[in-house]
């Protein structure tokens, strides 16, 4: 009996220390800043919330394990390899990823009914090109939009997010600014 209690306590300690590091980006629109590889060097998984554009999906898959959804600009190649909506569990967090979600309290019509009926712990999206993290108290859902990491769009700053999931906790959130959208790069 004594060994069983020790084993249980040891398991609890191991479970507390386990975590997954996530790198989240969206709206690359066919251009992947080389600094993404540096900023995501220590992550366990990369999540892309749509609008990959040509070549980005493959580059990210070659670098790290990838989860992603297609966005409104993505063609048949990306759509054949990614779903429109992705619902999964990581650690003890229920995640829903989609490209177009709207905002907390003003959810996009295609998902509004489903999110109200079965809210996730974490909703990840892109599309707006606006980096925003907000908690929806009514649903108990954390909303994350990493903004846009690409050069196309109206955003001023290219951004991505890094965070950790440990058990049921989403923690250590960082916003990484990659630079101005119109920044010039050597060929």
TORTI-608115 format. One record per residue (C-alpha): residue number from 0; x, y, z. Coordinates in Angstrom, 3 decimals. Last residue first. Layout:
BEGIN
(r NUM; (X; Y; Z))
...
***
This chain:
BEGIN
(r 186; (16.626; 38.381; -52.149))
(r 185; (17.413; 40.898; -49.362))
(r 184; (14.374; 41.736; -47.292))
(r 183; (12.436; 44.983; -47.086))
(r 182; (9.972; 45.530; -44.233))
(r 181; (6.451; 46.341; -45.478))
(r 180; (4.670; 44.325; -42.808))
(r 179; (6.811; 45.847; -40.078))
(r 178; (8.825; 43.497; -37.904))
(r 177; (8.626; 39.955; -36.565))
(r 176; (6.867; 40.903; -33.340))
(r 175; (6.631; 37.950; -30.980))
(r 174; (3.712; 37.862; -28.548))
(r 173; (4.467; 35.564; -25.635))
(r 172; (2.124; 33.394; -23.568))
(r 171; (3.812; 31.558; -20.685))
(r 170; (0.650; 29.640; -19.802))
(r 169; (-2.361; 27.640; -20.960))
(r 168; (-3.205; 25.378; -18.059))
(r 167; (-5.240; 22.146; -18.209))
(r 166; (-2.212; 19.861; -18.076))
(r 165; (0.656; 22.097; -19.116))
(r 164; (0.079; 23.949; -22.376))
(r 163; (2.800; 26.384; -23.272))
(r 162; (2.828; 29.549; -25.333))
(r 161; (4.317; 31.226; -28.388))
(r 160; (2.473; 33.715; -30.574))
(r 159; (3.135; 35.279; -33.993))
(r 158; (3.245; 38.820; -35.332))
(r 157; (3.865; 40.950; -38.421))
(r 156; (3.295; 44.628; -37.608))
(r 155; (1.323; 47.152; -39.683))
(r 154; (-1.605; 44.967; -40.683))
(r 153; (-3.414; 45.805; -43.937))
(r 152; (-2.672; 42.635; -45.852))
(r 151; (0.208; 40.803; -47.530))
(r 150; (3.639; 40.548; -45.869))
(r 149; (3.029; 37.423; -43.806))
(r 148; (2.993; 36.697; -40.066))
(r 147; (-0.559; 37.951; -39.562))
(r 146; (-2.311; 38.216; -36.202))
(r 145; (-1.798; 35.432; -33.670))
(r 144; (-5.537; 35.085; -32.950))
(r 143; (-6.217; 33.430; -29.624))
(r 142; (-9.591; 33.176; -27.857))
(r 141; (-9.735; 31.570; -24.396))
(r 140; (-13.112; 29.962; -23.793))
(r 139; (-15.123; 29.857; -20.560))
(r 138; (-18.294; 30.448; -22.576))
(r 137; (-19.598; 33.554; -20.789))
(r 136; (-16.152; 34.573; -19.601))
(r 135; (-14.775; 34.837; -23.140))
(r 134; (-11.044; 35.379; -22.531))
(r 133; (-9.158; 37.471; -25.053))
(r 132; (-5.944; 37.174; -27.034))
(r 131; (-5.639; 39.404; -30.093))
(r 130; (-3.156; 39.880; -32.912))
(r 129; (-5.063; 41.489; -35.769))
(r 128; (-4.611; 40.069; -39.295))
(r 127; (-8.384; 39.364; -39.197))
(r 126; (-8.116; 35.912; -40.824))
(r 125; (-6.641; 33.879; -37.951))
(r 124; (-8.181; 31.474; -35.466))
(r 123; (-7.551; 29.517; -32.285))
(r 122; (-10.316; 28.727; -29.784))
(r 121; (-9.111; 27.328; -26.463))
(r 120; (-11.194; 25.629; -23.756))
(r 119; (-13.724; 24.639; -26.395))
(r 118; (-17.407; 25.591; -26.243))
(r 117; (-19.953; 22.898; -27.141))
(r 116; (-23.419; 24.366; -27.719))
(r 115; (-22.283; 28.007; -27.908))
(r 114; (-19.346; 27.096; -30.165))
(r 113; (-21.592; 25.054; -32.433))
(r 112; (-24.198; 27.807; -32.847))
(r 111; (-21.661; 30.542; -33.544))
(r 110; (-19.477; 28.508; -35.938))
(r 109; (-20.850; 29.369; -39.411))
(r 108; (-22.226; 32.715; -38.141))
(r 107; (-18.871; 34.159; -37.066))
(r 106; (-18.696; 34.700; -33.299))
(r 105; (-19.558; 38.103; -31.891))
(r 104; (-19.377; 37.377; -28.141))
(r 103; (-15.706; 36.492; -28.484))
(r 102; (-14.626; 37.585; -31.959))
(r 101; (-15.175; 36.279; -35.496))
(r 100; (-14.097; 32.700; -36.082))
(r 99; (-12.572; 32.582; -39.577))
(r 98; (-9.521; 30.317; -39.896))
(r 97; (-10.541; 27.474; -37.622))
(r 96; (-8.885; 25.780; -34.677))
(r 95; (-10.828; 24.268; -31.780))
(r 94; (-8.811; 23.109; -28.801))
(r 93; (-9.928; 21.088; -25.746))
(r 92; (-7.128; 21.349; -23.181))
(r 91; (-6.185; 18.479; -20.867))
(r 90; (-2.853; 17.628; -22.564))
(r 89; (-3.756; 18.374; -26.159))
(r 88; (-7.295; 17.597; -27.279))
(r 87; (-8.470; 18.152; -30.816))
(r 86; (-10.923; 20.043; -33.003))
(r 85; (-9.765; 21.139; -36.445))
(r 84; (-12.030; 23.118; -38.728))
(r 83; (-11.508; 23.754; -42.466))
(r 82; (-9.343; 20.646; -42.726))
(r 81; (-5.741; 20.435; -43.969))
(r 80; (-3.933; 18.425; -46.658))
(r 79; (-6.375; 18.667; -49.579))
(r 78; (-7.150; 22.282; -48.676))
(r 77; (-3.444; 23.164; -48.915))
(r 76; (-3.154; 21.761; -52.461))
(r 75; (-6.643; 22.968; -53.525))
(r 74; (-5.910; 26.623; -52.930))
(r 73; (-5.664; 28.658; -49.750))
(r 72; (-6.950; 32.234; -49.816))
(r 71; (-9.965; 31.570; -47.526))
(r 70; (-7.954; 29.689; -44.953))
(r 69; (-7.019; 26.070; -44.494))
(r 68; (-6.505; 24.594; -41.060))
(r 67; (-3.295; 23.618; -39.329))
(r 66; (-1.421; 21.248; -37.091))
(r 65; (2.311; 20.826; -37.657))
(r 64; (5.083; 18.666; -36.196))
(r 63; (8.319; 20.597; -36.782))
(r 62; (10.642; 21.745; -39.600))
(r 61; (9.661; 19.774; -42.709))
(r 60; (5.986; 20.336; -41.946))
(r 59; (6.652; 24.091; -41.681))
(r 58; (8.303; 24.262; -45.105))
(r 57; (5.566; 22.087; -46.657))
(r 56; (2.726; 24.238; -45.355))
(r 55; (4.489; 27.446; -46.408))
(r 54; (4.981; 26.525; -50.075))
(r 53; (1.951; 28.321; -51.551))
(r 52; (-0.292; 30.328; -49.271))
(r 51; (-0.810; 29.441; -45.645))
(r 50; (-4.054; 31.358; -45.214))
(r 49; (-4.993; 29.339; -42.144))
(r 48; (-4.553; 29.087; -38.390))
(r 47; (-1.077; 27.534; -38.386))
(r 46; (-0.070; 25.542; -35.308))
(r 45; (3.557; 24.551; -34.777))
(r 44; (4.418; 21.797; -32.324))
(r 43; (7.130; 21.011; -29.762))
(r 42; (8.523; 24.546; -29.647))
(r 41; (12.216; 25.314; -29.003))
(r 40; (13.239; 26.418; -32.507))
(r 39; (9.969; 28.313; -33.076))
(r 38; (11.447; 31.823; -32.814))
(r 37; (14.489; 30.827; -34.883))
(r 36; (12.452; 29.070; -37.569))
(r 35; (10.024; 31.997; -37.716))
(r 34; (13.013; 34.290; -38.337))
(r 33; (13.102; 33.083; -41.963))
(r 32; (9.823; 34.969; -42.577))
(r 31; (7.503; 32.621; -44.446))
(r 30; (5.772; 34.049; -47.496))
(r 29; (2.858; 32.349; -49.265))
(r 28; (0.054; 34.274; -47.560))
(r 27; (1.522; 33.927; -44.051))
(r 26; (-1.913; 34.516; -42.561))
(r 25; (-1.471; 32.609; -39.333))
(r 24; (0.998; 31.758; -36.597))
(r 23; (1.176; 29.746; -33.402))
(r 22; (4.263; 28.138; -31.835))
(r 21; (3.332; 25.694; -29.091))
(r 20; (5.346; 24.254; -26.208))
(r 19; (3.837; 21.132; -24.664))
(r 18; (4.042; 20.462; -20.963))
(r 17; (4.796; 17.673; -18.497))
(r 16; (5.999; 18.833; -15.069))
(r 15; (2.607; 18.463; -13.388))
(r 14; (2.100; 14.978; -14.832))
(r 13; (5.466; 13.821; -13.542))
(r 12; (4.654; 15.103; -10.038))
(r 11; (1.260; 13.361; -10.101))
(r 10; (2.917; 10.119; -11.267))
(r 9; (5.417; 10.327; -8.380))
(r 8; (2.568; 10.866; -5.910))
(r 7; (0.704; 7.832; -7.251))
(r 6; (3.855; 5.697; -7.147))
(r 5; (4.519; 6.741; -3.561))
(r 4; (0.933; 5.882; -2.591))
(r 3; (1.207; 2.473; -4.313))
(r 2; (4.516; 1.830; -2.545))
(r 1; (2.836; 2.378; 0.874))
(r 0; (0.000; 0.000; 0.000))
***
